[in-house]
Amino acid sequence: MLIAIIVGVVVVAFIALFVIFLNNQGGSSAGTDQAGQYAFQVGNPGPGTAAPEIKLPATDGSTFDLAALRGKTVLLYFQEGLTCQPCWDQLKDIQTNISQFKALGIDQIVSITTDPLNSLQQKVSDEGITIPVLSDTQLVASNAYTANGYGMMGNSRDGHTFIVVGPDGTIKWRADYGGAPKYTMYVPVSNLVADIRAGLKGGSS
């Protein structure tokens, strides 16, 4: 009888320790602990605000018009440009894993930088990038979204800003990763997707 009681206590203790372990690991499916690992600020305009107009030439030969995409969810990626190879690695990784963004309900992804269109067209060709990159040489969109307030190059270039614009034209989520003091210029796709998912669900940003 005593042996049975001891065995029972040991089993209960083991189960309790296992539950504690699961809770410390998040106790949920893989990937959910990826959110919040890369610090970011939330600039203006932020979530709940109408997204400013963007109408800029794109590397695919089109003119991107954000207003024309009402009814769709758009991910804007403001980045530093030609001199920032990690930014292009970021864009390539997004392209490689685009199905993960589609699974979040994102219909269109574009990147925006302040370099001339012809130079950007050469760069995307060299890198094998098909996601449209917009040329904002006059910093019209950059200033409208204050995306040029988070980079290492001052306000002449963008930092590393992601903005989700919803079907109704309002900003649903924003993360400015590129700010001081770390000036993050690359976020692994698993972390980026987790941050977007948490933000769209109303999680902490």
Legacy VTK file of the C-alpha trace (Angstrom):
# vtk DataFile Version 3.0
C-alpha trace
ASCII
DATASET POLYDATA
POINTS 205 float
0.000 0.000 0.000
2.798 2.374 0.933
4.600 1.615 -2.320
1.447 2.424 -4.290
1.123 5.781 -2.502
4.767 6.644 -3.184
4.397 5.739 -6.853
1.260 7.869 -7.042
3.016 10.861 -5.517
5.931 10.480 -7.930
3.573 10.316 -10.922
1.659 13.409 -9.790
4.918 15.293 -9.227
6.165 14.297 -12.684
2.947 15.489 -14.332
3.139 18.794 -12.439
6.741 19.357 -13.536
5.815 18.535 -17.131
2.965 21.068 -17.084
5.300 23.734 -15.670
7.806 22.955 -18.432
5.134 23.367 -21.100
4.039 26.696 -19.631
7.610 27.953 -19.644
7.885 26.955 -23.298
4.722 28.853 -24.161
2.517 25.780 -24.011
1.410 26.328 -27.611
2.248 25.531 -31.191
5.673 26.143 -32.716
6.421 29.680 -33.785
4.189 31.523 -31.345
7.195 32.452 -29.186
8.831 34.260 -32.091
6.933 37.520 -31.597
8.545 40.391 -29.736
12.125 39.175 -30.021
13.191 42.144 -32.141
12.479 45.511 -30.545
10.641 48.096 -32.602
9.002 51.462 -32.217
5.585 52.433 -33.576
5.782 55.711 -35.443
3.143 58.013 -36.871
0.825 57.502 -38.573
0.107 54.414 -36.522
-2.601 51.758 -36.290
-6.129 53.051 -36.690
-5.005 55.988 -38.841
-5.860 56.455 -42.505
-2.867 55.467 -44.637
-1.424 58.442 -46.563
-1.539 58.290 -50.340
1.294 56.562 -52.158
1.669 56.916 -55.911
5.175 56.055 -57.095
6.982 54.384 -60.021
7.814 50.718 -59.465
10.613 48.481 -60.709
8.138 46.311 -62.626
7.342 49.269 -64.897
4.030 50.127 -63.292
2.938 53.073 -61.181
1.952 51.859 -57.751
-1.196 53.518 -56.424
-2.165 52.534 -52.879
-5.666 53.959 -53.274
-6.306 51.582 -56.163
-5.787 48.632 -53.808
-8.793 49.317 -51.583
-10.328 45.985 -50.716
-6.905 44.360 -50.367
-4.395 44.149 -47.530
-1.010 45.641 -48.376
2.332 45.303 -46.616
4.611 48.308 -47.093
8.315 47.767 -46.445
10.319 51.005 -46.217
14.041 50.291 -46.368
17.389 52.029 -46.614
18.078 51.184 -50.254
21.016 50.297 -52.451
23.684 50.653 -49.780
21.942 48.263 -47.351
22.524 44.661 -48.417
20.702 43.270 -45.346
17.621 45.156 -46.565
17.773 43.302 -49.876
18.397 40.011 -48.100
15.258 40.807 -46.096
13.263 41.355 -49.284
14.569 38.136 -50.848
13.630 36.154 -47.755
10.153 37.686 -47.764
9.797 36.682 -51.410
10.994 33.136 -50.698
8.515 32.793 -47.835
5.686 34.811 -49.349
3.162 32.051 -48.584
3.544 32.846 -44.869
2.483 36.437 -45.530
-0.399 35.320 -47.732
-1.547 33.131 -44.839
-1.875 36.301 -42.747
-4.262 37.744 -45.348
-1.693 40.006 -47.007
-2.503 40.365 -50.712
0.280 42.674 -51.920
3.826 43.466 -50.736
5.862 46.420 -51.944
9.158 47.887 -50.823
9.900 51.620 -50.836
13.251 53.370 -50.902
14.682 56.703 -51.971
16.993 55.533 -54.767
16.481 56.297 -58.489
14.274 53.893 -60.423
16.908 52.801 -62.952
19.344 51.851 -60.178
16.622 49.946 -58.362
15.663 48.084 -61.522
19.255 46.944 -61.923
19.410 45.884 -58.273
16.230 43.805 -58.324
17.439 42.162 -61.529
20.761 41.296 -59.916
19.065 39.973 -56.780
16.267 38.090 -58.558
13.578 40.099 -56.788
10.098 40.246 -58.325
8.353 42.076 -55.463
7.857 45.656 -56.730
10.247 48.237 -55.305
9.071 51.839 -55.420
11.335 54.797 -56.087
10.640 57.702 -53.714
13.495 60.068 -54.594
11.639 63.122 -53.279
10.818 61.343 -49.992
7.119 62.059 -50.460
5.943 58.732 -49.027
8.855 58.553 -46.604
7.902 61.872 -45.029
4.183 61.110 -45.080
4.824 57.941 -43.091
7.847 59.344 -41.160
9.665 56.197 -42.261
12.840 58.253 -42.677
13.050 58.863 -38.949
14.467 55.455 -38.040
17.608 54.904 -40.079
21.340 55.318 -39.662
21.550 57.896 -42.457
19.388 60.544 -40.827
16.194 61.713 -42.506
17.604 61.393 -46.032
16.845 57.654 -46.107
14.345 55.238 -44.609
15.154 52.827 -41.833
13.487 49.429 -41.591
9.755 50.039 -41.313
6.867 47.663 -41.991
3.273 48.859 -42.243
0.144 46.799 -42.902
-2.642 48.738 -44.614
-6.030 47.070 -44.411
-8.725 46.747 -47.086
-10.443 49.890 -45.752
-7.317 51.997 -46.225
-6.427 52.256 -42.541
-3.157 51.181 -40.942
-3.628 47.914 -39.058
-0.084 47.368 -37.768
3.263 49.151 -37.824
6.809 48.321 -36.710
9.828 50.617 -37.030
12.693 48.183 -36.425
15.451 50.425 -37.723
15.648 52.952 -34.917
18.419 53.765 -32.473
20.343 52.361 -30.765
20.522 49.032 -32.630
19.419 50.155 -36.111
18.095 46.709 -36.986
18.207 46.212 -40.753
17.154 42.571 -40.938
14.439 40.630 -39.117
14.122 36.875 -39.693
10.906 36.047 -41.497
9.684 33.834 -38.639
9.942 36.771 -36.231
8.461 39.268 -38.669
5.484 37.039 -39.427
4.950 36.389 -35.712
5.029 40.122 -34.946
2.524 40.871 -37.707
0.253 38.049 -36.575
0.326 39.262 -32.980
-0.312 42.855 -34.050
-3.231 41.986 -36.305
-4.782 39.962 -33.503
-4.473 42.918 -31.180
-1.456 41.567 -29.354
1.091 43.808 -27.709
3.341 45.733 -30.055
LINES 1 206
205 0 1 2 3 4 5 6 7 8 9 10 11 12 13 14 15 16 17 18 19 20 21 22 23 24 25 26 27 28 29 30 31 32 33 34 35 36 37 38 39 40 41 42 43 44 45 46 47 48 49 50 51 52 53 54 55 56 57 58 59 60 61 62 63 64 65 66 67 68 69 70 71 72 73 74 75 76 77 78 79 80 81 82 83 84 85 86 87 88 89 90 91 92 93 94 95 96 97 98 99 100 101 102 103 104 105 106 107 108 109 110 111 112 113 114 115 116 117 118 119 120 121 122 123 124 125 126 127 128 129 130 131 132 133 134 135 136 137 138 139 140 141 142 143 144 145 146 147 148 149 150 151 152 153 154 155 156 157 158 159 160 161 162 163 164 165 166 167 168 169 170 171 172 173 174 175 176 177 178 179 180 181 182 183 184 185 186 187 188 189 190 191 192 193 194 195 196 197 198 199 200 201 202 203 204
